[in-house]
Amino acid sequence: MEFKNDLFLRAHRGEAIERYPVWLMRQAGRILPEYRAVRAKLSGFKELVETPEFAAEVTIQPVDLLDVDAAIIFSDILVVPEAMGLPYQMLEQKGPWFENTIRSEEQMDLLDKNIDVEDRLSYVLEALKLTKKGLDGRVPLIGFAGAPWTIFCYMVEGKGSKTFSESRKLLYTNPVLAHELLSRITDVTIQYLKAQLVAGADALQLFDSWAGILGREQYAEFGLTYIEKIVDAIPKVPLTVFSKGAIASIPEITKLNCTTIGLDWNMSISETRGLIGETKTLQGNLDPCVLYGSESVVEQETIKLLKSFKSQRHIVNLGHGVYPDIDPEKVKVFIKTVKNYEI
């Protein structure tokens, strides 16, 4: 397909770019009044995720309102465990909550086998199709999934946690069960990401939000082993791996068969670039809290970030998702500064 703006894809592939592309994780969401207006029509977050026409509408909003260089489908990483037979609720002010958890062989029986991923997640795939049509080639569309370790954490813990101690405990008390659950999550995720590509995604991102709670050896065994299976199973498309907090594991992460490595704001761009040379693109990694600063602070910090790249192989983003109480005008300053910066 011909794109009016394909900077994002060219940066993934290491092709020549006239400026750095920019988008934000969680750009479709609560920072935008227009998003809140759509959300107000519905019972809650999950209904928005599960209603393709509304999910498509809020996916396109940041392209229209913030002038970003890519759209990312509005969805949730927890649609995967739900498709596997473990439904969740999204509680206001509290986050995700699962009535059932997987902590034993008996509880593994709660999960369905041989599921039809395209059927169970048809609402996401329909949202991708509608979004693709609505974007009309203006910018590429990103599909995504949670990495197996992060999905595992929610399925074992049943909710968010500062420590995910139940999840980490299982790695020591029943590693065989842990690997079985991670393998099943991986298989479903591969099917899901392939289906997203068919439905219209131009690029993919794996979010390993809780990578940083594991040590280097454990993350290699219980995290990267399964990410590697996913990226090796996906056709050659622009694919970003974002392992938040896994600073010690950067040398292993850079060896993955993906086009792009996402960096959080604590990760060093120069050190990572030193490991990979020009073989991969980096994405990130402005501290989201910079956007609470004045417009001049946002501009100064963004320029400082841009000057640190030392390579055209970079996609500008935050080091994590944009926080919901950040002023959209500050986001626009960030984006405008990137767009006005001459490489």
Residue pairs with C-beta under 8 A, 6 or more apart in sequence:
1 137
1 202
2 137
3 9
3 137
3 138
3 139
3 140
4 137
4 138
4 139
5 69
5 138
5 139
6 140
7 17
7 18
7 19
7 20
7 21
7 69
8 21
8 23
8 69
8 70
8 139
8 140
8 203
8 238
8 315
9 140
9 202
9 203
9 238
10 16
10 17
10 21
11 17
11 20
11 21
11 281
11 312
11 313
11 314
11 315
12 203
12 238
12 240
12 259
12 260
12 281
12 315
13 238
13 259
14 278
14 281
14 312
14 313
16 312
17 312
17 343
18 343
19 338
19 339
19 341
19 342
19 343
20 306
20 309
20 312
20 314
20 315
20 316
20 338
20 341
20 343
21 69
21 70
21 315
21 316
22 68
22 69
22 315
22 316
22 317
22 334
22 335
22 338
22 339
23 62
23 68
23 69
23 70
23 71
23 72
23 142
23 315
23 316
23 317
24 62
24 66
24 68
24 317
24 318
24 321
24 322
24 331
25 72
25 242
25 317
25 318
25 320
25 321
25 322
26 321
26 322
27 62
27 66
27 68
27 72
27 322
27 331
28 35
28 58
28 59
28 61
28 62
28 71
28 72
28 74
29 35
29 58
29 74
29 321
29 322
29 324
30 36
30 324
30 325
31 322
31 323
31 324
31 325
31 326
31 327
31 328
31 331
32 58
32 61
32 62
32 65
32 66
32 328
33 328
34 58
34 61
34 65
35 58
35 61
38 48
38 54
38 57
38 58
39 45
39 48
39 58
41 54
42 48
42 51
42 54
44 90
44 92
45 76
45 90
46 76
46 89
46 90
48 54
48 55
48 58
48 74
49 55
49 74
49 75
49 76
49 79
49 123
49 124
50 123
51 123
52 123
52 126
52 127
52 129
52 130
53 127
53 130
55 73
55 74
55 75
55 123
55 124
55 127
55 130
55 131
56 74
56 127
56 130
56 131
56 134
57 134
58 74
59 71
59 72
59 73
59 74
59 127
59 131
59 141
60 71
60 131
60 134
60 135
62 68
62 71
63 71
63 135
63 138
63 139
65 328
66 328
66 331
66 332
66 335
67 332
67 335
67 336
67 339
68 139
68 335
69 139
70 139
70 140
70 141
70 142
70 203
71 131
71 135
71 139
71 140
71 141
71 142
72 141
72 142
72 143
72 144
72 205
73 124
73 127
73 128
73 131
73 141
73 142
73 143
73 144
73 196
73 201
74 127
75 124
75 127
75 144
76 90
77 144
77 145
77 146
77 150
77 151
77 207
77 209
78 88
78 96
78 146
78 151
78 154
79 121
79 124
80 121
80 145
80 146
80 151
80 185
80 188
80 189
80 192
81 88
81 98
81 151
81 154
81 155
81 185
82 88
82 120
83 115
83 117
83 120
83 121
83 188
83 192
84 111
84 112
84 115
84 184
84 185
84 188
85 110
85 111
85 112
85 115
86 98
86 100
86 102
86 110
86 111
86 155
87 98
87 99
88 96
88 97
88 98
88 154
89 96
89 97
89 98
89 99
90 96
90 97
91 97
94 159
94 160
95 159
95 160
96 154
96 159
96 160
97 158
97 159
98 154
98 155
98 158
98 159
99 158
100 107
100 110
100 158
101 107
101 155
101 156
101 157
101 158
101 166
102 108
102 110
102 111
102 155
102 156
102 181
103 156
103 166
103 170
104 174
104 177
105 177
108 177
108 180
108 181
111 184
115 188
117 188
117 191
117 192
117 195
118 125
118 191
118 195
121 192
121 195
124 196
124 199
125 195
125 196
125 198
125 199
126 199
128 141
128 143
128 196
128 199
128 200
128 201
129 199
129 200
131 141
131 200
132 141
132 199
132 200
135 141
140 202
140 203
140 238
141 200
141 201
141 202
141 203
142 201
142 202
142 203
142 204
142 205
143 193
143 196
143 197
143 199
143 201
143 203
143 204
143 205
144 204
144 205
144 206
144 207
145 189
145 192
145 193
145 196
145 204
145 206
145 207
146 189
146 206
146 207
146 208
146 209
147 189
147 206
147 207
147 208
147 211
147 223
147 226
147 227
147 230
147 241
147 243
148 182
148 185
148 186
148 189
148 223
148 226
148 227
148 230
149 182
149 208
149 210
149 211
149 214
149 219
149 222
149 223
149 226
150 207
150 208
150 209
150 210
150 211
151 185
151 189
152 167
152 178
152 181
152 182
152 185
152 222
153 161
153 164
153 167
153 210
153 213
154 160
155 181
155 185
156 164
156 166
156 167
156 170
156 181
157 164
157 166
157 167
158 166
161 167
163 213
164 210
164 213
168 213
168 214
168 218
170 177
170 178
171 178
171 218
171 222
178 222
179 222
182 222
182 225
182 226
183 226
185 226
186 226
186 229
186 230
189 230
190 229
190 230
190 233
190 234
193 204
193 230
193 234
194 233
194 234
194 235
196 204
197 204
197 234
197 235
197 237
202 237
202 238
203 237
203 238
203 239
203 240
204 234
204 237
204 238
204 239
204 240
205 239
205 240
205 241
205 242
205 262
206 227
206 230
206 231
206 239
206 240
206 241
206 242
207 242
207 244
208 223
208 227
208 241
208 242
208 243
208 244
208 246
209 244
210 244
210 245
211 219
211 223
211 243
211 244
211 245
211 246
211 249
212 243
212 244
212 245
212 246
212 247
213 245
214 222
214 223
214 246
215 248
216 248
216 249
216 252
219 243
219 246
219 248
219 249
219 252
220 249
220 252
223 243
223 246
223 249
224 243
224 249
224 252
224 253
224 256
227 241
227 243
227 256
228 256
228 257
231 239
231 241
231 256
231 257
231 258
232 257
237 259
238 259
238 260
239 258
239 259
239 260
240 258
240 259
240 260
240 261
240 262
240 283
240 315
241 253
241 256
241 258
241 260
241 261
241 262
242 261
242 262
242 264
242 283
243 249
243 253
243 262
244 264
244 320
245 264
245 266
246 253
247 266
247 267
250 261
250 267
250 271
250 272
250 275
251 275
253 261
254 261
254 272
254 275
254 276
254 280
258 280
259 280
259 281
260 280
260 281
260 282
260 283
260 315
261 272
261 276
261 280
261 281
261 282
261 283
262 282
262 283
262 284
262 285
262 317
263 269
263 272
263 282
263 283
263 284
263 285
263 319
264 284
264 285
264 319
264 320
265 284
265 285
265 286
265 287
265 288
265 318
265 319
265 320
266 319
267 284
267 285
267 319
269 282
269 284
269 285
269 308
269 309
269 314
270 308
270 310
272 282
273 282
273 309
273 310
273 311
276 282
278 311
278 313
280 313
281 313
281 314
281 315
282 309
282 311
282 313
282 314
282 315
283 314
283 315
283 316
283 317
284 316
284 317
284 318
284 319
285 305
285 317
285 318
285 319
286 301
286 302
286 305
286 316
286 317
286 318
286 319
286 334
287 301
287 318
287 319
288 318
288 319
288 320
288 321
288 322
288 323
288 326
289 323
290 297
290 298
290 301
290 302
290 334
291 298
291 318
291 322
291 323
291 326
291 327
291 330
291 331
291 334
292 326
292 330
293 301
293 330
295 329
295 330
295 333
298 330
298 333
298 334
298 337
299 333
299 337
302 333
302 334
302 337
302 338
302 341
303 337
303 341
305 316
306 316
306 337
306 338
306 341
312 343
316 338
322 331
